[in-house]
Amino acid sequence: MSDIVVDSCIVVKYVLAEEDSDQAERLFRSVRGTGDRLIVLDVAVAEGANAVWKQHHRGLITSSDASRFFEDLLAAPVDIRSAHRLLQPAFEIAIKYDRTIYDALFVALAHELQLPGVTADEPLWQAVHADFPNIVLLRDWR
């Protein structure tokens, strides 16, 4: 096995109960169990915090649950990397594949590190997988 870059949606699935959360949990356990690292961008933590806030804002979780999920997010066993230095290649990816900068940053990080990148975002995967075969869907990870 090796280190793996994970998209913010994977981190969110690890913290909040969502579709495929069990697969995200298995991914985290499996990679950490081998001593390898799960690598995320610093913006993924902010995106995760926003997902927790959104659940609270919509009345789907209580304030105390939101606080607990936020703490779980901050304690997630991930290696955090700065997004700033990847903005140029991410911008080029975003323009070429018509993806958000956030999604393109994830692709740029996986590409730069030459590591597998796992996402649950099927439209992102469909847009980039031909040119970035190291990007895989969570459901296909293994």
N, CA, C and O atoms as CSV, one atom per row, in Angstrom:
chain,resi,resn,atom,element,x,y,z
A,1,MET,N,N,0.846,-1.178,0.000
A,1,MET,CA,C,0.000,0.000,0.000
A,1,MET,C,C,0.890,1.239,0.000
A,1,MET,O,O,2.108,1.125,0.138
A,2,SER,N,N,0.302,2.407,-0.151
A,2,SER,CA,C,1.065,3.652,-0.132
A,2,SER,C,C,0.196,4.757,0.454
A,2,SER,O,O,-0.988,4.570,0.733
A,3,ASP,N,N,0.822,5.904,0.628
A,3,ASP,CA,C,0.052,7.072,1.041
A,3,ASP,C,C,-1.044,7.319,0.006
A,3,ASP,O,O,-0.913,6.948,-1.161
A,4,ILE,N,N,-2.128,7.954,0.459
A,4,ILE,CA,C,-3.254,8.244,-0.428
A,4,ILE,C,C,-3.721,9.665,-0.185
A,4,ILE,O,O,-3.833,10.104,0.959
A,5,VAL,N,N,-3.992,10.379,-1.260
A,5,VAL,CA,C,-4.577,11.710,-1.184
A,5,VAL,C,C,-6.089,11.529,-1.177
A,5,VAL,O,O,-6.640,10.833,-2.030
A,6,VAL,N,N,-6.758,12.154,-0.218
A,6,VAL,CA,C,-8.220,12.055,-0.170
A,6,VAL,C,C,-8.840,13.429,-0.362
A,6,VAL,O,O,-8.335,14.445,0.115
A,7,ASP,N,N,-9.936,13.416,-1.067
A,7,ASP,CA,C,-10.707,14.613,-1.347
A,7,ASP,C,C,-11.482,15.026,-0.092
A,7,ASP,O,O,-11.691,14.216,0.811
A,8,SER,N,N,-11.894,16.263,-0.045
A,8,SER,CA,C,-12.653,16.749,1.113
A,8,SER,C,C,-13.927,15.952,1.334
A,8,SER,O,O,-14.344,15.771,2.478
A,9,CYS,N,N,-14.555,15.471,0.269
A,9,CYS,CA,C,-15.795,14.705,0.443
A,9,CYS,C,C,-15.543,13.405,1.196
A,9,CYS,O,O,-16.436,12.910,1.883
A,10,ILE,N,N,-14.362,12.851,1.080
A,10,ILE,CA,C,-14.020,11.630,1.819
A,10,ILE,C,C,-13.871,11.953,3.298
A,10,ILE,O,O,-14.321,11.190,4.153
A,11,VAL,N,N,-13.244,13.076,3.599
A,11,VAL,CA,C,-13.090,13.492,4.994
A,11,VAL,C,C,-14.461,13.745,5.614
A,11,VAL,O,O,-14.705,13.365,6.759
A,12,VAL,N,N,-15.348,14.380,4.869
A,12,VAL,CA,C,-16.701,14.640,5.356
A,12,VAL,C,C,-17.416,13.323,5.632
A,12,VAL,O,O,-18.083,13.189,6.658
A,13,LYS,N,N,-17.288,12.360,4.741
A,13,LYS,CA,C,-17.930,11.058,4.945
A,13,LYS,C,C,-17.348,10.331,6.156
A,13,LYS,O,O,-18.036,9.529,6.788
A,14,TYR,N,N,-16.106,10.604,6.473
A,14,TYR,CA,C,-15.471,10.009,7.648
A,14,TYR,C,C,-16.055,10.594,8.943
A,14,TYR,O,O,-16.147,9.904,9.959
A,15,VAL,N,N,-16.442,11.860,8.894
A,15,VAL,CA,C,-16.923,12.571,10.080
A,15,VAL,C,C,-18.441,12.512,10.219
A,15,VAL,O,O,-18.951,12.262,11.312
A,16,LEU,N,N,-19.158,12.736,9.140
A,16,LEU,CA,C,-20.626,12.753,9.155
A,16,LEU,C,C,-21.177,11.457,8.570
A,16,LEU,O,O,-20.555,10.846,7.701
A,17,ALA,N,N,-22.321,11.052,9.040
A,17,ALA,CA,C,-22.980,9.871,8.480
A,17,ALA,C,C,-23.614,10.259,7.154
A,17,ALA,O,O,-24.613,10.976,7.112
A,18,GLU,N,N,-23.022,9.780,6.083
A,18,GLU,CA,C,-23.509,10.032,4.735
A,18,GLU,C,C,-23.466,8.726,3.951
A,18,GLU,O,O,-22.956,7.712,4.426
A,19,GLU,N,N,-24.012,8.775,2.740
A,19,GLU,CA,C,-23.878,7.628,1.859
A,19,GLU,C,C,-22.392,7.327,1.679
A,19,GLU,O,O,-21.597,8.242,1.465
A,20,ASP,N,N,-22.026,6.093,1.761
A,20,ASP,CA,C,-20.639,5.627,1.600
A,20,ASP,C,C,-19.720,5.968,2.774
A,20,ASP,O,O,-18.503,5.820,2.660
A,21,SER,N,N,-20.280,6.422,3.903
A,21,SER,CA,C,-19.445,6.700,5.070
A,21,SER,C,C,-18.728,5.447,5.555
A,21,SER,O,O,-17.598,5.524,6.039
A,22,ASP,N,N,-19.379,4.297,5.427
A,22,ASP,CA,C,-18.734,3.057,5.849
A,22,ASP,C,C,-17.504,2.761,4.997
A,22,ASP,O,O,-16.508,2.250,5.506
A,23,GLN,N,N,-17.565,3.077,3.711
A,23,GLN,CA,C,-16.406,2.882,2.832
A,23,GLN,C,C,-15.284,3.860,3.192
A,23,GLN,O,O,-14.109,3.496,3.165
A,24,ALA,N,N,-15.648,5.092,3.527
A,24,ALA,CA,C,-14.635,6.072,3.940
A,24,ALA,C,C,-13.958,5.608,5.226
A,24,ALA,O,O,-12.740,5.721,5.364
A,25,GLU,N,N,-14.734,5.093,6.155
A,25,GLU,CA,C,-14.183,4.576,7.410
A,25,GLU,C,C,-13.212,3.426,7.140
A,25,GLU,O,O,-12.135,3.370,7.735
A,26,ARG,N,N,-13.587,2.509,6.248
A,26,ARG,CA,C,-12.696,1.389,5.892
A,26,ARG,C,C,-11.408,1.891,5.258
A,26,ARG,O,O,-10.326,1.384,5.552
A,27,LEU,N,N,-11.524,2.886,4.389
A,27,LEU,CA,C,-10.337,3.471,3.763
A,27,LEU,C,C,-9.409,4.043,4.820
A,27,LEU,O,O,-8.208,3.772,4.804
A,28,PHE,N,N,-9.952,4.829,5.738
A,28,PHE,CA,C,-9.142,5.422,6.794
A,28,PHE,C,C,-8.459,4.337,7.625
A,28,PHE,O,O,-7.257,4.407,7.882
A,29,ARG,N,N,-9.229,3.340,8.041
A,29,ARG,CA,C,-8.673,2.251,8.877
A,29,ARG,C,C,-7.602,1.476,8.133
A,29,ARG,O,O,-6.548,1.170,8.691
A,30,SER,N,N,-7.867,1.160,6.885
A,30,SER,CA,C,-6.941,0.361,6.097
A,30,SER,C,C,-5.615,1.076,5.876
A,30,SER,O,O,-4.548,0.503,6.096
A,31,VAL,N,N,-5.686,2.314,5.446
A,31,VAL,CA,C,-4.457,3.061,5.167
A,31,VAL,C,C,-3.682,3.314,6.458
A,31,VAL,O,O,-2.466,3.127,6.501
A,32,ARG,N,N,-4.373,3.730,7.488
A,32,ARG,CA,C,-3.700,3.993,8.763
A,32,ARG,C,C,-3.143,2.706,9.359
A,32,ARG,O,O,-2.111,2.726,10.030
A,33,GLY,N,N,-3.825,1.583,9.116
A,33,GLY,CA,C,-3.369,0.306,9.650
A,33,GLY,C,C,-2.060,-0.165,9.050
A,33,GLY,O,O,-1.336,-0.941,9.672
A,34,THR,N,N,-1.751,0.294,7.852
A,34,THR,CA,C,-0.496,-0.081,7.206
A,34,THR,C,C,0.628,0.890,7.546
A,34,THR,O,O,1.776,0.687,7.151
A,35,GLY,N,N,0.289,1.946,8.283
A,35,GLY,CA,C,1.296,2.953,8.620
A,35,GLY,C,C,1.454,4.027,7.571
A,35,GLY,O,O,2.295,4.916,7.703
A,36,ASP,N,N,0.645,3.947,6.526
A,36,ASP,CA,C,0.695,4.971,5.485
A,36,ASP,C,C,-0.148,6.168,5.903
A,36,ASP,O,O,-0.846,6.131,6.916
A,37,ARG,N,N,-0.070,7.228,5.107
A,37,ARG,CA,C,-0.752,8.471,5.462
A,37,ARG,C,C,-1.903,8.762,4.511
A,37,ARG,O,O,-1.875,8.412,3.331
A,38,LEU,N,N,-2.912,9.415,5.069
A,38,LEU,CA,C,-3.991,10.002,4.287
A,38,LEU,C,C,-3.665,11.486,4.198
A,38,LEU,O,O,-3.542,12.164,5.218
A,39,ILE,N,N,-3.529,11.978,3.002
A,39,ILE,CA,C,-3.091,13.354,2.784
A,39,ILE,C,C,-4.259,14.172,2.260
A,39,ILE,O,O,-4.955,13.755,1.334
A,40,VAL,N,N,-4.472,15.345,2.859
A,40,VAL,CA,C,-5.517,16.265,2.420
A,40,VAL,C,C,-4.936,17.667,2.316
A,40,VAL,O,O,-3.881,17.970,2.875
A,41,LEU,N,N,-5.639,18.497,1.599
A,41,LEU,CA,C,-5.280,19.911,1.533
A,41,LEU,C,C,-5.892,20.656,2.704
A,41,LEU,O,O,-6.912,20.236,3.249
A,42,ASP,N,N,-5.277,21.752,3.088
A,42,ASP,CA,C,-5.812,22.555,4.188
A,42,ASP,C,C,-7.233,23.042,3.894
A,42,ASP,O,O,-8.037,23.198,4.813
A,43,VAL,N,N,-7.542,23.280,2.628
A,43,VAL,CA,C,-8.898,23.729,2.290
A,43,VAL,C,C,-9.933,22.629,2.515
A,43,VAL,O,O,-11.116,22.923,2.682
A,44,ALA,N,N,-9.505,21.371,2.520
A,44,ALA,CA,C,-10.435,20.268,2.769
A,44,ALA,C,C,-10.983,20.341,4.186
A,44,ALA,O,O,-12.130,19.967,4.428
A,45,VAL,N,N,-10.180,20.815,5.116
A,45,VAL,CA,C,-10.640,20.952,6.492
A,45,VAL,C,C,-11.710,22.043,6.561
A,45,VAL,O,O,-12.723,21.881,7.243
A,46,ALA,N,N,-11.485,23.148,5.858
A,46,ALA,CA,C,-12.492,24.213,5.817
A,46,ALA,C,C,-13.766,23.725,5.129
A,46,ALA,O,O,-14.870,24.036,5.575
A,47,GLU,N,N,-13.617,22.965,4.049
A,47,GLU,CA,C,-14.796,22.420,3.373
A,47,GLU,C,C,-15.553,21.463,4.297
A,47,GLU,O,O,-16.784,21.443,4.304
A,48,GLY,N,N,-14.817,20.677,5.069
A,48,GLY,CA,C,-15.450,19.778,6.031
A,48,GLY,C,C,-16.202,20.535,7.106
A,48,GLY,O,O,-17.320,20.172,7.473
A,49,ALA,N,N,-15.578,21.595,7.609
A,49,ALA,CA,C,-16.237,22.418,8.625
A,49,ALA,C,C,-17.513,23.036,8.057
A,49,ALA,O,O,-18.525,23.135,8.752
A,50,ASN,N,N,-17.461,23.444,6.814
A,50,ASN,CA,C,-18.647,24.015,6.178
A,50,ASN,C,C,-19.752,22.964,6.031
A,50,ASN,O,O,-20.931,23.283,6.187
A,51,ALA,N,N,-19.387,21.727,5.737
A,51,ALA,CA,C,-20.380,20.655,5.617
A,51,ALA,C,C,-21.069,20.399,6.962
A,51,ALA,O,O,-22.277,20.167,7.017
A,52,VAL,N,N,-20.282,20.445,8.048
A,52,VAL,CA,C,-20.866,20.278,9.381
A,52,VAL,C,C,-21.810,21.444,9.666
A,52,VAL,O,O,-22.930,21.242,10.136
A,53,TRP,N,N,-21.356,22.659,9.382
A,53,TRP,CA,C,-22.201,23.837,9.594
A,53,TRP,C,C,-23.494,23.719,8.799
A,53,TRP,O,O,-24.574,24.014,9.311
A,54,LYS,N,N,-23.381,23.285,7.539
A,54,LYS,CA,C,-24.557,23.189,6.675
A,54,LYS,C,C,-25.585,22.207,7.243
A,54,LYS,O,O,-26.788,22.459,7.177
A,55,GLN,N,N,-25.114,21.097,7.796
A,55,GLN,CA,C,-26.029,20.136,8.416
A,55,GLN,C,C,-26.774,20.802,9.584
A,55,GLN,O,O,-27.976,20.603,9.759
A,56,HIS,N,N,-26.048,21.583,10.366
A,56,HIS,CA,C,-26.683,22.294,11.489
A,56,HIS,C,C,-27.644,23.361,10.973
A,56,HIS,O,O,-28.769,23.479,11.459
A,57,HIS,N,N,-27.200,24.129,9.997
A,57,HIS,CA,C,-28.014,25.198,9.423
A,57,HIS,C,C,-29.341,24.661,8.890
A,57,HIS,O,O,-30.374,25.322,9.003
A,58,ARG,N,N,-29.310,23.488,8.321
A,58,ARG,CA,C,-30.526,22.872,7.768
A,58,ARG,C,C,-31.381,22.189,8.835
A,58,ARG,O,O,-32.442,21.641,8.535
A,59,GLY,N,N,-30.910,22.228,10.077
A,59,GLY,CA,C,-31.657,21.629,11.169
A,59,GLY,C,C,-31.553,20.117,11.224
A,59,GLY,O,O,-32.382,19.462,11.855
A,60,LEU,N,N,-30.542,19.551,10.570
A,60,LEU,CA,C,-30.382,18.104,10.527
A,60,LEU,C,C,-29.590,17.563,11.721
A,60,LEU,O,O,-29.684,16.382,12.054
A,61,ILE,N,N,-28.813,18.437,12.356
A,61,ILE,CA,C,-28.071,18.053,13.560
A,61,ILE,C,C,-28.166,19.176,14.580
A,61,ILE,O,O,-28.356,20.338,14.221
A,62,THR,N,N,-28.033,18.826,15.842
A,62,THR,CA,C,-28.092,19.821,16.916
A,62,THR,C,C,-26.773,20.578,17.010
A,62,THR,O,O,-25.779,20.200,16.390
A,63,SER,N,N,-26.780,21.649,17.791
A,63,SER,CA,C,-25.544,22.410,18.019
A,63,SER,C,C,-24.490,21.549,18.681
A,63,SER,O,O,-23.314,21.619,18.323
A,64,SER,N,N,-24.903,20.730,19.650
A,64,SER,CA,C,-23.922,19.879,20.336
A,64,SER,C,C,-23.368,18.815,19.387
A,64,SER,O,O,-22.180,18.496,19.442
A,65,ASP,N,N,-24.225,18.261,18.513
A,65,ASP,CA,C,-23.730,17.310,17.511
A,65,ASP,C,C,-22.765,18.000,16.550
A,65,ASP,O,O,-21.723,17.444,16.201
A,66,ALA,N,N,-23.115,19.203,16.128
A,66,ALA,CA,C,-22.241,19.948,15.219
A,66,ALA,C,C,-20.878,20.182,15.862
A,66,ALA,O,O,-19.847,20.025,15.207
A,67,SER,N,N,-20.868,20.551,17.120
A,67,SER,CA,C,-19.597,20.766,17.826
A,67,SER,C,C,-18.787,19.477,17.902
A,67,SER,O,O,-17.572,19.488,17.708
A,68,ARG,N,N,-19.465,18.369,18.184
A,68,ARG,CA,C,-18.774,17.077,18.266
A,68,ARG,C,C,-18.203,16.678,16.901
A,68,ARG,O,O,-17.058,16.236,16.815
A,69,PHE,N,N,-18.998,16.833,15.837
A,69,PHE,CA,C,-18.516,16.501,14.495
A,69,PHE,C,C,-17.353,17.404,14.084
A,69,PHE,O,O,-16.409,16.956,13.433
A,70,PHE,N,N,-17.430,18.677,14.471
A,70,PHE,CA,C,-16.337,19.605,14.170
A,70,PHE,C,C,-15.057,19.159,14.877
A,70,PHE,O,O,-13.980,19.181,14.281
A,71,GLU,N,N,-15.170,18.761,16.126
A,71,GLU,CA,C,-14.001,18.259,16.865
A,71,GLU,C,C,-13.459,16.987,16.213
A,71,GLU,O,O,-12.245,16.801,16.121
A,72,ASP,N,N,-14.361,16.112,15.763
A,72,ASP,CA,C,-13.933,14.897,15.050
A,72,ASP,C,C,-13.176,15.261,13.780
A,72,ASP,O,O,-12.178,14.625,13.439
A,73,LEU,N,N,-13.653,16.280,13.087
A,73,LEU,CA,C,-12.989,16.740,11.875
A,73,LEU,C,C,-11.570,17.204,12.186
A,73,LEU,O,O,-10.621,16.838,11.492
A,74,LEU,N,N,-11.435,18.013,13.237
A,74,LEU,CA,C,-10.114,18.530,13.593
A,74,LEU,C,C,-9.168,17.425,14.051
A,74,LEU,O,O,-7.950,17.554,13.931
A,75,ALA,N,N,-9.729,16.345,14.574
A,75,ALA,CA,C,-8.918,15.230,15.063
A,75,ALA,C,C,-8.725,14.127,14.014
A,75,ALA,O,O,-8.073,13.121,14.294
A,76,ALA,N,N,-9.277,14.301,12.827
A,76,ALA,CA,C,-9.168,13.271,11.791
A,76,ALA,C,C,-7.690,12.952,11.531
A,76,ALA,O,O,-6.856,13.856,11.475
A,77,PRO,N,N,-7.377,11.677,11.376
A,77,PRO,CA,C,-5.983,11.258,11.195
A,77,PRO,C,C,-5.483,11.500,9.772
A,77,PRO,O,O,-5.315,10.564,8.989
A,78,VAL,N,N,-5.250,12.765,9.456
A,78,VAL,CA,C,-4.808,13.133,8.114
A,78,VAL,C,C,-3.566,14.017,8.194
A,78,VAL,O,O,-3.332,14.721,9.177
A,79,ASP,N,N,-2.798,13.951,7.142
A,79,ASP,CA,C,-1.619,14.792,6.969
A,79,ASP,C,C,-2.056,15.966,6.095
A,79,ASP,O,O,-2.436,15.772,4.940
A,80,ILE,N,N,-2.003,17.181,6.641
A,80,ILE,CA,C,-2.541,18.360,5.949
A,80,ILE,C,C,-1.443,19.087,5.180
A,80,ILE,O,O,-0.373,19.367,5.720
A,81,ARG,N,N,-1.717,19.387,3.929
A,81,ARG,CA,C,-0.780,20.108,3.055
A,81,ARG,C,C,-1.386,21.436,2.630
A,81,ARG,O,O,-2.604,21.567,2.512
A,82,SER,N,N,-0.541,22.397,2.406
A,82,SER,CA,C,-0.969,23.723,1.982
A,82,SER,C,C,-1.409,23.710,0.517
A,82,SER,O,O,-0.767,23.094,-0.334
A,83,ALA,N,N,-2.494,24.388,0.246
A,83,ALA,CA,C,-3.016,24.482,-1.121
A,83,ALA,C,C,-2.346,25.596,-1.925
A,83,ALA,O,O,-2.345,25.559,-3.155
A,84,HIS,N,N,-1.789,26.568,-1.246
A,84,HIS,CA,C,-1.301,27.781,-1.924
A,84,HIS,C,C,-0.357,27.494,-3.086
A,84,HIS,O,O,-0.521,28.057,-4.168
A,85,ARG,N,N,0.607,26.645,-2.879
A,85,ARG,CA,C,1.612,26.399,-3.925
A,85,ARG,C,C,1.045,25.627,-5.115
A,85,ARG,O,O,1.688,25.547,-6.162
A,86,LEU,N,N,-0.147,25.062,-4.964
A,86,LEU,CA,C,-0.765,24.297,-6.044
A,86,LEU,C,C,-1.775,25.107,-6.846
A,86,LEU,O,O,-2.413,24.578,-7.756
A,87,LEU,N,N,-1.922,26.385,-6.513
A,87,LEU,CA,C,-2.946,27.188,-7.183
A,87,LEU,C,C,-2.735,27.299,-8.689
A,87,LEU,O,O,-3.705,27.240,-9.444
A,88,GLN,N,N,-1.508,27.456,-9.139
A,88,GLN,CA,C,-1.264,27.585,-10.592
A,88,GLN,C,C,-1.660,26.321,-11.339
A,88,GLN,O,O,-2.464,26.398,-12.269
A,89,PRO,N,N,-1.122,25.148,-10.966
A,89,PRO,CA,C,-1.560,23.959,-11.714
A,89,PRO,C,C,-3.049,23.665,-11.512
A,89,PRO,O,O,-3.708,23.167,-12.425
A,90,ALA,N,N,-3.576,23.963,-10.341
A,90,ALA,CA,C,-5.003,23.731,-10.102
A,90,ALA,C,C,-5.858,24.630,-10.981
A,90,ALA,O,O,-6.890,24.200,-11.497
A,91,PHE,N,N,-5.433,25.871,-11.153
A,91,PHE,CA,C,-6.183,26.784,-12.012
A,91,PHE,C,C,-6.238,26.247,-13.439
A,91,PHE,O,O,-7.278,26.300,-14.095
A,92,GLU,N,N,-5.106,25.731,-13.907
A,92,GLU,CA,C,-5.059,25.170,-15.260
A,92,GLU,C,C,-5.960,23.945,-15.379
A,92,GLU,O,O,-6.644,23.775,-16.389
A,93,ILE,N,N,-5.967,23.097,-14.366
A,93,ILE,CA,C,-6.849,21.927,-14.355
A,93,ILE,C,C,-8.312,22.369,-14.324
A,93,ILE,O,O,-9.150,21.825,-15.043
A,94,ALA,N,N,-8.607,23.355,-13.487
A,94,ALA,CA,C,-9.989,23.851,-13.366
A,94,ALA,C,C,-10.500,24.378,-14.699
A,94,ALA,O,O,-11.634,24.096,-15.085
A,95,ILE,N,N,-9.672,25.137,-15.400
A,95,ILE,CA,C,-10.064,25.692,-16.703
A,95,ILE,C,C,-10.244,24.574,-17.732
A,95,ILE,O,O,-11.249,24.533,-18.441
A,96,LYS,N,N,-9.275,23.678,-17.807
A,96,LYS,CA,C,-9.313,22.627,-18.821
A,96,LYS,C,C,-10.490,21.670,-18.639
A,96,LYS,O,O,-11.111,21.259,-19.619
A,97,TYR,N,N,-10.798,21.316,-17.394
A,97,TYR,CA,C,-11.820,20.294,-17.131
A,97,TYR,C,C,-13.127,20.869,-16.596
A,97,TYR,O,O,-14.041,20.121,-16.252
A,98,ASP,N,N,-13.216,22.194,-16.525
A,98,ASP,CA,C,-14.427,22.870,-16.055
A,98,ASP,C,C,-14.838,22.371,-14.662
A,98,ASP,O,O,-15.991,22.010,-14.430
A,99,ARG,N,N,-13.882,22.362,-13.761
A,99,ARG,CA,C,-14.077,21.935,-12.370
A,99,ARG,C,C,-13.788,23.112,-11.453
A,99,ARG,O,O,-13.131,24.074,-11.850
A,100,THR,N,N,-14.287,23.027,-10.219
A,100,THR,CA,C,-13.992,24.092,-9.261
A,100,THR,C,C,-12.508,24.065,-8.899
A,100,THR,O,O,-11.832,23.050,-9.062
A,101,ILE,N,N,-12.024,25.185,-8.412
A,101,ILE,CA,C,-10.643,25.255,-7.952
A,101,ILE,C,C,-10.410,24.241,-6.837
A,101,ILE,O,O,-9.355,23.607,-6.788
A,102,TYR,N,N,-11.386,24.081,-5.939
A,102,TYR,CA,C,-11.235,23.130,-4.836
A,102,TYR,C,C,-11.008,21.714,-5.360
A,102,TYR,O,O,-10.115,21.011,-4.887
A,103,ASP,N,N,-11.812,21.297,-6.333
A,103,ASP,CA,C,-11.641,19.974,-6.926
A,103,ASP,C,C,-10.305,19.872,-7.654
A,103,ASP,O,O,-9.613,18.859,-7.553
A,104,ALA,N,N,-9.952,20.911,-8.377
A,104,ALA,CA,C,-8.703,20.907,-9.137
A,104,ALA,C,C,-7.483,20.878,-8.213
A,104,ALA,O,O,-6.456,20.291,-8.556
A,105,LEU,N,N,-7.594,21.504,-7.056
A,105,LEU,CA,C,-6.487,21.445,-6.087
A,105,LEU,C,C,-6.227,20.010,-5.642
A,105,LEU,O,O,-5.074,19.597,-5.525
A,106,PHE,N,N,-7.292,19.247,-5.393
A,106,PHE,CA,C,-7.158,17.845,-5.017
A,106,PHE,C,C,-6.448,17.065,-6.121
A,106,PHE,O,O,-5.523,16.302,-5.844
A,107,VAL,N,N,-6.876,17.254,-7.370
A,107,VAL,CA,C,-6.263,16.559,-8.499
A,107,VAL,C,C,-4.792,16.960,-8.626
A,107,VAL,O,O,-3.928,16.111,-8.844
A,108,ALA,N,N,-4.516,18.243,-8.489
A,108,ALA,CA,C,-3.133,18.734,-8.599
A,108,ALA,C,C,-2.243,18.133,-7.511
A,108,ALA,O,O,-1.092,17.788,-7.779
A,109,LEU,N,N,-2.754,18.006,-6.303
A,109,LEU,CA,C,-1.956,17.425,-5.217
A,109,LEU,C,C,-1.658,15.953,-5.494
A,109,LEU,O,O,-0.510,15.523,-5.375
A,110,ALA,N,N,-2.666,15.185,-5.856
A,110,ALA,CA,C,-2.448,13.766,-6.156
A,110,ALA,C,C,-1.458,13.611,-7.307
A,110,ALA,O,O,-0.591,12.738,-7.278
A,111,HIS,N,N,-1.596,14.462,-8.316
A,111,HIS,CA,C,-0.695,14.409,-9.474
A,111,HIS,C,C,0.735,14.772,-9.068
A,111,HIS,O,O,1.685,14.080,-9.434
A,112,GLU,N,N,0.876,15.840,-8.325
A,112,GLU,CA,C,2.217,16.273,-7.914
A,112,GLU,C,C,2.920,15.204,-7.076
A,112,GLU,O,O,4.106,14.937,-7.271
A,113,LEU,N,N,2.196,14.603,-6.158
A,113,LEU,CA,C,2.790,13.591,-5.279
A,113,LEU,C,C,2.873,12.218,-5.949
A,113,LEU,O,O,3.492,11.298,-5.414
A,114,GLN,N,N,2.246,12.083,-7.121
A,114,GLN,CA,C,2.182,10.818,-7.845
A,114,GLN,C,C,1.657,9.698,-6.946
A,114,GLN,O,O,2.227,8.611,-6.854
A,115,LEU,N,N,0.538,10.021,-6.289
A,115,LEU,CA,C,-0.130,9.086,-5.394
A,115,LEU,C,C,-1.558,8.881,-5.855
A,115,LEU,O,O,-2.103,9.712,-6.582
A,116,PRO,N,N,-2.169,7.779,-5.437
A,116,PRO,CA,C,-3.596,7.635,-5.713
A,116,PRO,C,C,-4.373,8.749,-5.026
A,116,PRO,O,O,-4.038,9.172,-3.920
A,117,GLY,N,N,-5.407,9.211,-5.696
A,117,GLY,CA,C,-6.314,10.205,-5.129
A,117,GLY,C,C,-7.702,9.596,-5.091
A,117,GLY,O,O,-8.200,9.118,-6.109
A,118,VAL,N,N,-8.332,9.610,-3.920
A,118,VAL,CA,C,-9.652,8.990,-3.780
A,118,VAL,C,C,-10.697,10.077,-3.569
A,118,VAL,O,O,-10.550,10.952,-2.716
A,119,THR,N,N,-11.751,9.998,-4.365
A,119,THR,CA,C,-12.863,10.931,-4.280
A,119,THR,C,C,-14.180,10.162,-4.357
A,119,THR,O,O,-14.227,9.047,-4.875
A,120,ALA,N,N,-15.223,10.753,-3.851
A,120,ALA,CA,C,-16.569,10.205,-4.032
A,120,ALA,C,C,-17.345,11.055,-5.031
A,120,ALA,O,O,-18.527,10.813,-5.274
A,121,ASP,N,N,-16.684,12.040,-5.602
A,121,ASP,CA,C,-17.295,12.985,-6.534
A,121,ASP,C,C,-17.233,12.407,-7.953
A,121,ASP,O,O,-16.237,12.567,-8.658
A,122,GLU,N,N,-18.304,11.739,-8.353
A,122,GLU,CA,C,-18.308,11.079,-9.654
A,122,GLU,C,C,-18.154,12.048,-10.828
A,122,GLU,O,O,-17.418,11.738,-11.765
A,123,PRO,N,N,-18.827,13.225,-10.818
A,123,PRO,CA,C,-18.593,14.153,-11.934
A,123,PRO,C,C,-17.117,14.585,-12.045
A,123,PRO,O,O,-16.601,14.736,-13.152
A,124,LEU,N,N,-16.453,14.781,-10.923
A,124,LEU,CA,C,-15.028,15.117,-10.963
A,124,LEU,C,C,-14.253,13.964,-11.585
A,124,LEU,O,O,-13.448,14.164,-12.494
A,125,TRP,N,N,-14.500,12.766,-11.092
A,125,TRP,CA,C,-13.799,11.590,-11.613
A,125,TRP,C,C,-14.012,11.445,-13.117
A,125,TRP,O,O,-13.062,11.210,-13.865
A,126,GLN,N,N,-15.266,11.586,-13.557
A,126,GLN,CA,C,-15.568,11.453,-14.983
A,126,GLN,C,C,-14.820,12.491,-15.811
A,126,GLN,O,O,-14.378,12.208,-16.925
A,127,ALA,N,N,-14.682,13.687,-15.262
A,127,ALA,CA,C,-14.031,14.762,-16.009
A,127,ALA,C,C,-12.525,14.544,-16.161
A,127,ALA,O,O,-11.958,14.898,-17.194
A,128,VAL,N,N,-11.873,13.972,-15.159
A,128,VAL,CA,C,-10.407,13.954,-15.161
A,128,VAL,C,C,-9.756,12.583,-15.281
A,128,VAL,O,O,-8.556,12.508,-15.544
A,129,HIS,N,N,-10.496,11.501,-15.100
A,129,HIS,CA,C,-9.840,10.191,-14.978
A,129,HIS,C,C,-9.050,9.764,-16.208
A,129,HIS,O,O,-8.068,9.034,-16.073
A,130,ALA,N,N,-9.440,10.189,-17.386
A,130,ALA,CA,C,-8.697,9.789,-18.584
A,130,ALA,C,C,-7.275,10.341,-18.560
A,130,ALA,O,O,-6.335,9.657,-18.965
A,131,ASP,N,N,-7.116,11.568,-18.090
A,131,ASP,CA,C,-5.790,12.190,-18.038
A,131,ASP,C,C,-5.098,12.013,-16.693
A,131,ASP,O,O,-3.881,12.165,-16.588
A,132,PHE,N,N,-5.872,11.695,-15.673
A,132,PHE,CA,C,-5.334,11.491,-14.326
A,132,PHE,C,C,-5.836,10.139,-13.802
A,132,PHE,O,O,-6.718,10.092,-12.946
A,133,PRO,N,N,-5.268,9.037,-14.322
A,133,PRO,CA,C,-5.767,7.715,-13.936
A,133,PRO,C,C,-5.518,7.365,-12.470
A,133,PRO,O,O,-6.049,6.372,-11.975
A,134,ASN,N,N,-4.725,8.162,-11.780
A,134,ASN,CA,C,-4.495,7.924,-10.350
A,134,ASN,C,C,-5.669,8.388,-9.495
A,134,ASN,O,O,-5.709,8.098,-8.300
A,135,ILE,N,N,-6.622,9.102,-10.084
A,135,ILE,CA,C,-7.828,9.523,-9.355
A,135,ILE,C,C,-8.857,8.402,-9.480
A,135,ILE,O,O,-9.242,8.019,-10.584
A,136,VAL,N,N,-9.302,7.877,-8.318
A,136,VAL,CA,C,-10.247,6.769,-8.309
A,136,VAL,C,C,-11.438,7.130,-7.439
A,136,VAL,O,O,-11.347,7.963,-6.537
A,137,LEU,N,N,-12.556,6.482,-7.734
A,137,LEU,CA,C,-13.748,6.668,-6.938
A,137,LEU,C,C,-13.664,5.829,-5.653
A,137,LEU,O,O,-13.092,4.739,-5.643
A,138,LEU,N,N,-14.229,6.350,-4.603
A,138,LEU,CA,C,-14.226,5.639,-3.330
A,138,LEU,C,C,-14.792,4.234,-3.480
A,138,LEU,O,O,-14.254,3.280,-2.918
A,139,ARG,N,N,-15.869,4.109,-4.231
A,139,ARG,CA,C,-16.502,2.789,-4.378
A,139,ARG,C,C,-15.603,1.796,-5.121
A,139,ARG,O,O,-15.786,0.585,-4.993
A,140,ASP,N,N,-14.637,2.296,-5.894
A,140,ASP,CA,C,-13.717,1.423,-6.651
A,140,ASP,C,C,-12.366,1.265,-5.970
A,140,ASP,O,O,-11.510,0.518,-6.445
A,141,TRP,N,N,-12.173,1.966,-4.857
A,141,TRP,CA,C,-10.875,1.912,-4.192
A,141,TRP,C,C,-10.616,0.509,-3.656
A,141,TRP,O,O,-11.507,-0.143,-3.112
A,142,ARG,N,N,-9.408,0.074,-3.819
A,142,ARG,CA,C,-8.907,-1.177,-3.234
A,142,ARG,C,C,-7.671,-1.586,-3.898
A,142,ARG,O,O,-7.094,-2.616,-3.548
